[in-house]
């Protein structure tokens, strides 16, 4: 629980917000790439 609270505190800083957005964008692109690859195999 303490680690989660530390992460939330880091996300509140301006640099933390930028890093959080970058991680979310990377996860979305990765998911799209995986699902697009899955669609082509059918």
N, C-alpha and C positions, 0 to 999 in steps of 0.2 A: 504493500500500500504506500509506503514511504517513497518508493521509486516512482510510482505513478504521480504522486504529488510533486516530486522534483521535476519530472518532465513537464507537468502543467505550468509550473513556475517558469521554466525555461521558454515555453511556448509563448508566454506573455510578453517577452522582450521583442523588439522589432526584428532582430535577426532570427529569433525563434519562430516568428510568424512566417518569415520567408522560407526557412528550412522546412517547416510543417507543410506549407503549400507545395514546395518542390517534392516532398515525399509523397503527398497525396496525388499529385499529377503523375509522378513516376509509377505509382501503383495502378492508376487508371490506365495509362498507356500500356503497362505490362499486361493487365487483364484483357484489354482490347486485343493485344497481339496474340495472347493465348487463345481467346475465344475465336478470333478470325482464323487462326491456324486450325482450330477444331472444326470450323464450318467448311473449310476447303476439303477436308478428308472425307466428308459425307458424300 
